[in-house]
Amino acid sequence: MITFSPLRAAIVMCSIGTLLLTLLGRVGYLQTYGREKTVRRAERQQHQNEILESRRGSIYDCNGMLMAGTVQSTSLFIDPKFMQEEFQANGRSLTEMDKAIEKLARLLDKDPFEMSQLLGDRYTSRYIRVADHLDERTVAEIEKMKLPGVGFTPMNERYYPMGSIAAHVLGGVGGEGKGLEGLELKFEKQLAGRNGFKTTLKDARRRPISVAADDYLPPQNGQHLMLTIDSSIQMIAEQELAKACEEFSAKRGEVVIMDPKTGDVLALANWPAFNPQNLEDSTPDIRRNRALVDPYEPGSTIKPFIAGPALQWNITRVNEVFPIHGPVWITPYGRRITDVHGYDKLAFWDVLVKSSNIGMSMLGARMGNQKLHDALTRFGFNRPTGIELPGEDP
């Protein structure tokens, strides 16, 4: 015969009541305080946000020859936490996982110990970028391993098919694909375009289900640049510049070739050169575009820019003869001017043809400082050319 103890019944009822109150309290807490945290956690588990990288615009010479382009390569990432969860869920030991990671490291030509260090805390790490620039063979070998938590991300990589040709014009990009020098820097906004994004819904095993319609923005690729540079002329200019610098043991050299009818820059070269594909292998001094950023004295090339306005303003005549009495002349201001040859007198045209410093100094002194300044300013001296490269010194 079963008898019921009032005390035992009271204890059972109190226990049930306490359990119900605890459950109600937990529900109340989740509804009041923990709901937002729980929702965020669920969203992280169910949604995967992905940046859709835009393709950087290409750079072409005046004949449509590619000078800078973009190719797609592959990077490898690992989700260590998911990898461990999957190994355990399938009854596989962590030792097996360590062996799989070791094999993966050898495929990537990495040290297994360093790979383990890179992965870090497997319980919290969700995304670790392990390797970049993988070739198709390596990708195929890794896919055969069918490792959970291992995935691939397409990435855009800049390349320069002509090597060091026009390096000081093109510049280069950094590790994140942003312009650091030359045209790559000057036109960063136009070349880079705009990245897009998408949010993918995942199931409990993190397999993609669908792309959320409201969370998708396609990338906008960058614009292309067409230059006035002629790569054939540029190549010859660089070869001849290098030859001359080496022949005369020069520390550096620059050359600019322009179309006199249009002002288009057909070639712009500096020596020594560098390869924009490997910016880190060059120094800032070598990458310096000295043809643009360094001031220098023009020398005798300035003489026609003085003689022309002097004729136009009737300060001299084409048949005027200058009393050179060289090879030395002392200016009205006490400065000593010399010629290589001791000419006695020279006609106006011969002052130019023989590049007489004395004859041109006489003409300059007659013009005066203000007219000299006006003449050179009209030719664009001391003003930026407007060339679309950073750092120009007028």
N, C-alpha and C positions, 0 to 999 in steps of 0.2 A: 504494500500500500504506500502510495506517494503522499508525503505531507509537505506543505509549503510553509517555509519560515518567513514571517513578516520581515525580518531583518535582511534575509537573502533577497527577497523581492525588492526591498528598498534599494539595496546595493546595485542590483541589476538595472533598475529603473534610473538610478542616478548615473550609472555608467553610460546607458543609452542616451540620457539627456545631455551628459557632458560631451559625448561624441557628436551628437546633433548640433550642439552649440558651437563646437570647434569647427565643424564643417560649414555651418552658417557664417561663422566669423571669418573663415578663410574666403568664402564666396563674397562676403561683404567687403573684405580687404581688396580682393582682386577687382571687384566692381568699382570700388572707390579710389584706391591708391595704386593698385598694380595693373589696372586695365591697360593704361597707355604703354607701360613697359612690356606687357605680354603681347600687345598688338605689334609693337615694334619688333619684338623677337620673331613673331610669326611672319612678319613681312620680310625680314632678313632671310628667313629660311625658305620662303616661297618665291622671292623675287631676286633676280640677279641683274644688276645694272652694268651696262657695258658701253664704253666709249667707242664710237665708230670713227676711226681716224680718217681725216681728209687726206687726199693725195696732193702733195706739193706740186706746184706748177713747174713746167720745164723751162729751160733757157736755151734759146737758139741763136746762131749767128745770122748774118744778113742773108745767107743763102739757105737757111732752114736746116743747117747742120746742128745736131744736138750737142750742146756743151755741158748741160747739167740736167739730169733726169732723176726719176724715182722708180725704184723697183720694190716689189713686195717680198719680204722675207718672213721668217717665222720665229717666234720666241716661245719658250716653254715655261709654264707655271705649275706649281704644285699646291694643293690644299692638304697640308699634313693632317689636320684634324679629321677631315672626311676620309682620307686614306686609312687612318688607324681605325675609324669606326667601321669601315667596310671590311677590313681584314678581320676584325673581331667578330663582326656579324656573320662572316662566312666560316668561322671556326679556324681561322689561320692565326698563327702566333706572331708576336711582334718581332721575333727573330727572323721569320720569313720576310717580314716587311723590311727589316734592316738589310737583308741580303738583296732584296729587290732594289732598294735605294743604292746599294753598292754597285750593282750591275748597271743601273741607270747612270751613275756617276762615271763609270768607265766608258759608256757609250758617248758621253758628253766630253770625254777627255778631261775629267775633273777628279780631284782627290776625294775618295770616299769619305774620309774624316771631315774634310772641309765642307762637303755636301751635307753631312749630318749637322754640322755646326750652323750652316746656312738655314736649314729647315727650322732649327731652334725648338721652341716648345710646341710639341705636336698637339697639345690640348687646346691651344688658343689660336695658333696661326691658321689663317683661312686662305691667304693668297701670297705666294712667294714666287717672284720671277727668278728663274734659275739660269736660263741661258737664252742668248739672242743669236740671230743670223744662222739658224739651223738649215742645213741643206736637205733635199728631198730624201736622200738615203737614210740620214739620221732620223728624220721624222718617221719614216716607214718602220725602222727598227724599233723605235720607242712605242709606236702604235701596236706592234706585235706583242709587246709585253702586257698589254691590256691592264695597266695599273690604274686603280681607282684614284681619283683626286688629281690625276695628271692631265693637263690640257694644253692646247696650243693657241696662241694669239697671233694673227697676222699683223705685221708692222711694216711701215714704209721706210725704206732706206735710200738715202741720197747717193748718187754715184756720178762720176765725171769721166765720160768715155774718152776724153782727150788728155787725161792725166794732168800734167802741170801747165798745159797751154791755157793762157789767159787767166791764170790763177789769181793774180792781183785784181783782175776785173770781177771775176765771179765771186771770190771770197770763199766762204764755206759755211757749214752748219755744225752745231754742237751735238752732243750725245742725245739731246731731246729733240733734235730735228729743227732747231730754230737757228736763223741766220746769225752768224757772228762777225762776218767780214764782208766787204765788197757789196755787190748787188744782192747777194743773199740776205744781207742785213738791211740794206736800203729799202728793198721791196719785200720785207718780211711779211707785212700784212697782206699784200696782194698774192704773194706766192703761197703762203700758208693755207689760205682758205679758212674754213670753219669746220670743226669737228661736230659730229652728230652723236646721238646716243640711242640706246634701246633698253627696255626692261623686259626680261624674259621670265615667264612664270615657270616654276620648277615643282616637281612632285616630291614626295617624301624622300626619294632616293636621289634628289637633285638632278633628275633628268628633265630636259626642257619640254614644256607642254605647248606653249604658244608665246607669241610676242604681244605684250599689252598694247592695244591700239593707240591709247592716249599717251603712251610713253615711248614714242618713236620719232626721232628727228634724223632724216638722212644727212650725211655729211655733204658739205659744199666744197668741191675741189678747188685748189688754187688756180690763179690765172697764169698764163704763159708769158714769157718775155721774149721779144725779138730785138736783137741788138744790131748796131751798125757795124760791129766788129766782123771782119772777114777772117775766118779761122785760118785760111790758107796764107794770107798776108801776115796774120798774127804769128803763125808757126815760123815763117821765114824770118820775121823780125826778131823773134826770140833766139833762133839759131845764130843769126849774125851778131846779135848783141852779146850772147854768151862767148862766141868766138873772139870778138874784139876785146872783151873784158879779160879773157884768159890770156890773149896774146900780149896785152899791155899790163898785165898783173894789176888790173883795177879791182878795188874792193867792191864796187857796185856800179851799175849802169842803168840808164832808163832810155826808152825810146817811145815816141808817139808819132803815129802816121795818120794824117788827116786827108780828106778829100778837100782840096782848096776851093772847089766850086760850091760845096754844100756845108762844109765844116764838120761833116761826119767823121767820127773817130774810127778808123779802119783797123788800127792796132794800137795797143798800149801795153808795154812790157817793162818789167823790172828784172834785174839780175843781182843776186841769186834768186832763183824761183823756188816754189814749193808745190807739193801735191795737195790740192784741197780735199782729197779723199782722206788724208791723214793729217789734219791740222795739228794734232798733238805732237807730231814729229818735227814741227817747225817752231822757230822762235818769233815773238812779236816783231823783232827787228827785221827778220827776213820777210815777214808778211806785210810790212809797211809799204804802202803804195807811194813810193818816193816821187814818182812822176807827177803826183797830184799834191801831196801833203808837204813836201820839202821845198822851201824857197831856194832859188839859185840865181846867180847873175847870168843874164842872157848873153853877155859878150858881144862880139861883132854882129850877131844877128839883129841887134837893136838898131843898127845904122840905117837900114832902109826906112824904118818907122820914123826916123828923124828927118831924113832927106826928103821924103815924099811931102809932108806938110810944109817944109821949108820952101819947096818949089810952088806948092799950091798957094801959099800966102805971100809969094813974091819976095821972100827973104833972100833967095838966091836965084840964079839963072842957070840954064843947062850949059851955057857957054862960059860960065865964070871959071877963072883960074885962081887957085888958092896958092899963096906963097908959103910953101911948107917949110923950106929951109931946115930940113930934118938932119939927123934923126931925133932931135929934141926940140920941144917948144914949151915955154913957160906961159901958162894962162894968165889973164889979168888978175886972177885971184891967187897967183903964186904956186899953182899946182904944176908939176912936171909931167908932161905928156911925151911919150916916145913912140917911134915907128921902128919896125924891124929894119927897114931899108931907109937910107938917107935921101929921100926925094927932095929935090929943090922946089919944084912946083908941080901941081896936079890939077887937071881940069875936073869939073864937078863929077862927071861919070867915073873918072879914074879914081877919085876919092873912094867911091863905092867898090869899083872893081878890084882895086889894090888894098881895100880895107884899111885906109890910112886913119890912124887914131888922131893924128894931128889935124888933118883936114876936117874930120867930123867934129872934133872938139872946137875948132874955129867956128864952124857953122852953128854948133850948139850954143856957144857963148854969145853969138850974134842974136840968136832967137830969144835967149833969156829963160829964166826958170819957169815963168808962168806959161809961155808958149810951149816949152818942152813938156810941161805937165799936161797941157790941153791936148797936144798932139798924141801923146801916149795914151791918155784917157780915151780919146776917140777910137783908138784901136783896141780898147778893151783891157788894157793893162790895169792892174790893181783892182779888178773887179772879178767876181766868180764867173766862170764860163757857163755855169748852169748844168755842167755835166752831172749825170745822175749817179754819182758815186760819193760815198761819205768822206769827209775830212779834207776837202779841197782847200789849198792855200792859194789865194789869188796872186 
